[in-house]
Amino acid sequence: MELTQDPQLYRMRHSLAHVLAQAMQRYRPGALLGFGPPVDDGFYYDFILPEPISEDDLPALTKLMEEIVKERQEFHYEDLPAEEALARLRAMGEPHKEEYCRELIEKQGLETIRFYRNGPFVDMCEGPHLEHTGQLPKGCFKLHSIAGAYWRGDERNVQMTRVYGWCFKDRKQLRAYEKAREEAKKRDHRKLGKELDIYVIDAEHVGKGLPLWLPAGAVLCDELEKLAREWEFQEGYERVRTPHLTRGTLYRQSGHLDLYRESMFPGMHLPDEGGERPEDAYYLKPMNCPHHHRVFAARPRSYRDLPLRLAEYGTVYRYERSGTLQGLTRVRGMCMNDAHIYITEDQITSEFVRVMELHRRYYELFGLSGYHMRLSLWDPDDPKGKEKYVDDPENWQKTEDLVRRAMQEVGLPFVEVKGEAAFYGPKIDVQLKTVGLQEFTISTNQLDFAVPPRMGLKYVAPDGSEQVPYCIHRAPLGTHERFVSFLIEHYGGAFPTWLAPVQVRLLPIAERHLDYADKVCAALRADFVRAEVDRSSERFGKKIALGRTRKIPVLLVIGDDEVAQEAVTVNRYGIKEQRTLPVEAFRAQLAREIRARAHAKTWEDIDRLD
């Protein structure tokens, strides 16, 4: 894990993980250790416990941790030769640590292993840590939850107990974070997704990590696709469609079968086609790019064809470990806002800038401001570098410089991180924090110099020679699954009118008003407005309350006066004032709002659209 931007906070969190482990071994003697790293908002530690614990045990664990902090235990490290390190872990009775230590020695070639000690507690660890536990400020941490976690994230391994804690520089920052997390609980996409009937995951009958979009969720996906189709058309993209599965020969050629196979579902060997090699099998599509490359190669290309922008909302399938699956943010089946742009070297900077401007335009539309860019680079010093990356230092240097130049030109701030590039080139990851201050990658933009030559892609240059194009992989809206999860939490389920699953609900006060409500509803649906009539026998006040609970943007009240005047009384979500408008005026107003994809929060916002 990379050090955070604040090394002191990283040390605090890392040190508290060791304090937690020591406290657990006092609280549950015989507890075995898993991993205990610092994370973005604190720390955790995994244990195999002789007796289970629950969140009721957290106050007692916290008290033990506070006692250890007061002891001002110093952190010291020593480096042991490989065999001595294995012997120490064996003597400590830590089989999982020993297993990981052996892997570091045998697979990564480490000759020495570092151990840290604070008080009686010893752990295999690279550090860094504080000088002593007394440097932890009072009230800077809180144990907040317990979860199950498989060893190494693999459901085939033993299940451990994971204890989570938050840690910030002082009590004030911790309390501010707790407040944000409370708000996040209200907006959690898993909670709102269920309440608003957006999606369901039927693990028993359909499978883990395979969401079923309910009608409301399908609307969200359809509106995002409509937006992308319109804007990509304006940007000169051409749409394609590719199959959900493909022979392994394609992924062997692209390099994915060798470098990405652990993240792919197992291949399917067909009896009538024969062959036992991995490339003879058919695979569920884990990404769209190899297919788009075959579209490029389907006919001869000239430099006059470039840039060639091929776009597809393509469904892909990736084998994520069961223990890592989480709502819509980490799934096994996802629909990606994908495109691949084939370019000459001279076009790289301008096209990369153009793509990043499209990112910015999308984020402005949705009101997403809390994001930052990360330029992910290769790491030539990584001992696994030749397994993780294409071995072409010259092209790595060139393409990283070009992407860096493009980011500087577009003016979006970014940080550089080594060791996180794609195997075929550098990339820009867009990191977004949720309302609960958790960070996820929401979209990515990658420059590929390695796969086009592998796939035999060529174009005819002005001098008649055959040249290999570069390729930009881009997905500004990421996947439906992850992007919708962000939007649910960002809007708290109260989507702007253009995006809302139900845009208008008509509320007749009495049964005699139903015919007029049906007439108005039919007129709205003729405008392609997602309108419906509440035909229930509920009291009128209950109808209003239900509409607000469902966060429907517009509720239309229909009573005697509205029928007589051929009008509607407009009740908007989040706005106290009601307005009565002629039906035709309301239709025109609503059409302007939807066409502009506006996020109107006041009547003044709506009036400005006139």
N, C-alpha and C positions, 0 to 999 in steps of 0.2 A: 504493500500500500504506500502511495506517495505521502510525504509529509504535507500537512495542511499548510495554508499560507501563513498560519501562526504556529511556528514550531513549539512555542511554550504550551499552547493549548493541546497540541498533539502529545507532548510529553505528559501532561496532566492526565489525559484520557488513557494513554498507554499504561501509566503508572497505576491508575485506578483499576484497570483490568487485573493487574497482579494483586492489588489489595483485595479485590473481590474474590479472586481465587484462594487467597490465603484465608479470608473470612469463611469461605465455603468449606474449606478443609477443617476449620475449627468447628463449624456448625454441623457438618456431616463428615465425620472422620471416615476415611476410606474413599472419599470422592476422587474419581479419576479425571484427568484433565484432557480437554480437547484444545481448540483454538481460543484465543482471547485477544482480539485486536482492538485498537481504537477505530471508531467509525465517525461519520460526519457530525453526529450530534452527541457522541459520547463513547461508549464502549460496551462490550459484552464478553461473556465467557461461557464456553460449552463444557458441560460436566456429564459424567456417568455417576449417578448417585446411588448409594446403598439403600436410601429411603427417599421417596419422592418429596418434593416441596411444592408449595403453591404460593400465590401472591400474598397470602396471609403471613408467609415467612419473611417477606421482604423487610419489614421493620426490624426484625431481629438481626438479619444479615447486615442491614445498614448500621445498626448499633455496633456490631463487631468491626465493620469497616472504619467507623469513626474512632474506635479505640486504637486500631492499627495506625491510622493517620496521626493520632496524638503521640504514638511511640517514636515518631520521627525516624523511622527505619531508613537506613541508607541503602541506595541502590548501587551494587557493585557487579561488574561482569568479569568473566574469564573465558578465554577461548581454549577449547579442548580439542586434541587430535580426534579424528573421526572415530576410531575404535574406542577411545576412552569415553567419548560422548555417548556412544551406544551402550557402553557398560554402565555409565551413570544412570541413564534412563531405565535400563533394565533393573538396576538396584533400587531405583525409586518406585518401581512397579507401575510405570506409565507406558503401557503397550502402544497407545495411539501416538504418543510423542515419539516413541522409538520407531514406529512404522514411518512416520514423516521424516525423522532424522535419517533413516536408511535411504529413503528416496532422495533426499538432498545430497547424500554422499554418492549414491550409485548413478543417479540420473543427471544431477547437475554438477557432479565432480567436486563438491566442496571437500576440502581437506581438513578444515577446522569448523567447529560448531560453537556458537556463543551461548553462554548461560548467564542469566541475571539472578542475583540473590537480593532479597530485602527481608531482613529478620530471618525467620526460619524457612521462608518460602524460596524455592528455587524453580526456575522455569527456563526451558530452551527458548531463546528470544534474541532478536537482533538489536532491540532497543529502538530509539533512545528513551531514557526515562529521566525523571527529576533527580536531583541530588539526594533528596530524602522525602519521606511522606509528609513531613511537617510543612512542605512548601505548597500543599494543597489547601486553598482558602476554605474557611468554614462555610458550609452551605453551598458549595460549588457543584455538588453531585446529588443525584437521586436515582435509586433503583425503581424502575417503573413497570416492568412486565417480565413474564416468563413465557417461553415458547418451546416447542419441540424442534429439534434440528438434527438432521442426519450427519454423521461423521463424513466430512469432505463433501457435503451437499448431495450425497448419493443415497437414494432410498434403499439401495441394496445393503447399505452399511447399518451399523447399530444406531439407534436413535438416542440422542443426547438431550439434556435439559439446558436450554440457553437462557441465561439471566441477562437482561438489558439494563443499562444505566445511562442517564444523561449526565453531561458534564460541561460546564461553561466557566468562564473566568471568575465569576462571583455569583452571589445569591441573586442579585438583581437581574443579570442576564438569564439565569436559570428560570426565574419566575416568568420573565417575558416569553421564554421559549415554551414553558408549560401552558401559558395562555394561548399561544399560537397553536399548540397541539390540541387544546380543547376545541378551538374553532375548527381545526382540521377534522376532528371526530364527527362534528356535525356535517361536514362537507365530504366526508370520505366517499369516494365513488362507489365502493362496495355497498355502503349503506343506502345512498341515494339511488344507486342503480337498481336496487331491490324495491325501494319505495316508489320510484317513478316508472317501474316496469321497463327498464332499458335493456337489460340483458340477464341471462341466467347461465350458470355453468352446471350442467347435469353430469357430474363426475361418474355416476353409476352407469348411466345408459349411453352417454355420448363420449365421455372421457375427460380427464383432468386437463385444464388449460385450453379447452375448446369451447369458447363462448357461443351461445345461441343468442343472436340479436332478436329481441322482441320487436313488435311493430314500432314502438317509440324509438328504440335504438336504430332500427333500419332507416328511419327518417334522418337521424343524425348522420349516419354514414352516407346516405344518398345526397344530403345537402353538401357535405364536405366534398364528395366526388363531383357534384355539379359545379361547385366553386372552382375546384382544380381544373375541370375540363374547360371552363370559360377562360380562366386566366392563362392556362397553358396554351390554349388556342391563340390568344392574343400574343403570346411569346413565341409562336412558331413551332410548337410541338406537334408531332404526329402520333396518333394513338394506335397501339397494337394490342393483341390479345395472345396469350401463350398458355399452354396446357399446365395442369396441376402436377403432372409427373412426367418423368423423362428417363431415358436410358442412362446408365452410369457412364457410358462413353463420353457424353457431353461434359459431365462433371470431372471425369478423369482429365480431359483435355484442358478444362479451365483451371484445374488445380484444386478445386473444392473437395474432390473425393479424397485427396491425400491430406489436405490441410484443414478441412472443415468437417470431416466425417463424423466426429464425436457429437456434433450438433445436428446431425441429420437423422431422420428416422431410418430404421434398417431397410435394406433393399429387398425388393420382391422379385424372386426368380420365377419366370413363367415357364411352365413345363413344355409348351409348344415351341419355345424359342431356344431352349437349351443353354448351355454355358454356366459354369460355376464361379467364374471370376467376378469380383465386385462390379466391374464395369458392364457385365452382362445383365445385371439386375436393373429393375426400374425403381426410381426413388421419388418420393414426394418432394416437390420443389422447395428447397430451402431459401432460394433467392431467385430473382428474375433475370439477373444480368447475363448468364450464359445463353438464355433464350433470346434476349435482345441482340446478343452478338450474332446469333444465327440469322436473325432478321436482317441485320446489317450485311451479312455475308450472302444473303439470298440472291443478290444480283450485283453486277459490277458497280463500283462506286468511283466517282471522280472528286477532285478537290472542289468542284462546283457544287457538289451535294452537301458540303460541310459548312457550318455545323449541321449535323443531322441529329434531331432531338426526338427520341422515341419514348413515349410515355405509356404507362399502364398502371391501373390500380390492380395489382396482381396479388393473389392470395399465396402465401408461402407457409411452410410448416417446419418448425424447428423443435428438436428434442431438448426441452429444458427439463432438468431434474425436478422431480415432484416437490422436493423441499424448497425450491426457488420460485415456484409458481405463486402469483399474487394478483388476484382480481383480474383486471384488464391490463395492468402494467407489465406483467410477465406471463405470457401465454404460449401455447404450442401451435396455434393456428392464427394467422394475422394477415390483414389485407393492407398492402403497402402502397403509399403514394410515390411510386417509383418512376424514374426516368433515367435514360442513359444518353449522354450527349457525346457524339463522335466528332473530334476536332483535330486540327493540325496543331503543331507546337505553337505557332504564332497566335492561335486563337485561345490558348489556355487562359491567359489572364483576363481578357475581356469577357469570356464566357463564364468564368468562375465568379467574376464581379456581378454579372447579370443574374446568376443563380442566387447569390447572397442577397441581392436586392429583392428578389422574389421572396426569400425567407422573411426579410424585414417587412415587406408589404403584408404578408400573411399575419405576422405577429401584431402589426399595428391594427389590422382589422379585428382581431380577437382581443385586443387590449392586453397582450402578454408583454410585460415589461421586465419582469424579474428573471431574465435569462442572460447567459454569457456564452461566449464562444471559446472552444478549446481546440487548438491546432495539435492534432495527435501525430507524432513523428515516430519513425523507427528508432531502435536503439542498437547501434552497431556493437555495443559492448555486452549486450544480453547474451548469456551463454547458450540460450535456446534460439538465438537470432536466426540461424539458418533453417530451423524448423518452423519459425513463426513468420518469416519474411522472405520475399524474393531476394536472392543474393545478387544485387546490382547496385553497388554503392554510388556509382556515377549518376544513375537515374534517380536514386533516392535524393541525392543532394540537389539535383536540378529541379525536380518536382516540388520538393519542400520549399525551395527558394521562390518558385513561381506562385505557390499557394500563399506563402507569407506576403509576397508583393501584392497579390490580389486582395488579401484581407486589409492590408494597409491602405490600398486604394479605395476600398468601399467604406472605410472609416469605422468599422465595427470593432470594438475592443476585443481582444482575445488573449489567452495565455497559451504557452507551449508546454506540451507534456510528452516526454519521451516514452517509447515502449507501448504506445496504444494505437499505432497506425494499423490500417488494414494490411493483409499480407501482400497486397499488390500496390500500395501507395499511401501517401499521406491523406489525412481527412480532417474536416472541420466537424466537430460534434457540438451541437447546440444543447446546453445544459439549462434546465428549467427547474426552479424550486416550486414545489406545491405550496398550498396555503399552510400546510404543516411543516414547511421548511425542509422537506426531504427533496433531494436532488436526483433527477433522472435525465437521461439523454432523450430529448424529444424528437430530434431529427439529425440527419447527417448528410455531409456533402464530401465526396471522395474523388481524388484524382488517381486514375489507374494508368500506369505505364507498362504493366507486366502481362496482363491477361490478353489484350488485343493481339500481340504477336503470337502467344500460345494458341489462340483461336484461329490464326491464319488470316486475320482481318487486314485488308489492304485497300488503298485508294490510289488512283492515278494522279500524280502530281502535275503541275503545269509543264514540267520538262519531259513528261511522258514516262517517268520512272514510277515504280510501285513503292509506296510508302505505307507505314503502319500508323493508324490514327491513335491518338490518346483518347481516353474515355473519362467523362465525369459521371459518377454515380450520384444521384441526388434524390432526396425524399423530404422536402420541406415540411410536409404534414405527417411525416413518420408513418405509423400504422394507424388504422382506424381505432384499434383497441387501445393503444397507449394515448393517442391524441384525444379520443373521446373521454378517457379517464381524467385527463388534465382539464378538459373543458367542463366536465361535471363538477369538479372541485373548484375550478376557477370561477364559474358562475353560481356555484352552490345549487345547481339544478335549475336555476331561473335563467333559461337561455334567452338570448335576444329573439325577437319575433320571427326573423327570417329562418332561424335554426330550430325553433321549438317544435317538438313533435306534434302537439296540438297548439295551433296559433290562436284560435278563437273558439270559445265555448259560449253558446247562447243559452240564457237562463230565463225561460218564460215564468212569469210570476204565478200564473194560473193556467189551467188546462185550456181555457178559451184563447190563450195566446200562442198555443202550439202551432197552428196553421201559419201564422205570420212568422214565427221563428223559423219554421221549415222553409218558407219562401226566402227569407234573408239568408239562411244557411246555403240554400241552393245557389243563390247569386254569388256568394263568396266562393263556393267550391267551383263555380264556373270561372272564377278568377284564379283557380288553382291554390286557393287558401285552404289550409287544413282546419276546417271548421266542423263543429259538431253541436248538436242540440242536447241539452240535459233534459231527458224525458222522464226522469225519476219523479217519484211522489214525495220526495224529501221537502221539508220546510224550506222556504226561500233562503233564510239565513244560513241553513246548512249547505245549500247549493253554492252560495258564495264562499263559505269556508272550505268546501271541498275543492273548488276551483283554485283557491289560493294555496291549499296544501299541495295540489298537483303542479303549482307554479306556472299556471297557464298565463301567457302574457296579456291576453285580452278577454275579459268577460263582458258580454253584452246583455244588459238587463232589458227584458221585453215585458211591458205592462200596457195598460189601457192607453196611456198618453202616447207611448211609442207607436202603437198600432194606429192610432188616430192621425198622428203626424208623419207616418212612414219614416220613423226615426229609430235610433238605438241609443241607449245610455251606455257610455263606454267606461268600464271600470278596468284600469290598467294595474298590473302587478307592481307593487312597490310605490304607487302614486296614490295619495289619499283623495285628491280631487277627482270627481266624475264629470264627464261632459256628455251632453245630449247632442247628437249630430244627425242630420238627414242621412239615410242609408247610403245614397250615392256619394255624399261627401266623405263618409267613413270609408267606403270602398276605395276611393281615390287616395285618401290619406294612407290607408294600410298598404296599398300597392306601392306608393312612393317609399314607404319605410322598408318594405321587403326588398324592393329593387335596389335600394341603396345599401342593403345589408347593414342597416344602422343598429346601434345598440342604444336605443332611446331610454333614458332614465327619468326624464321629466317631460311635461307637456311642452315646455320651451324647446326641448330637443326635437320633438315631433313637429312643432310649428316651423322650425328652421328648415325642415325638409320640403315645405310648400314652395 
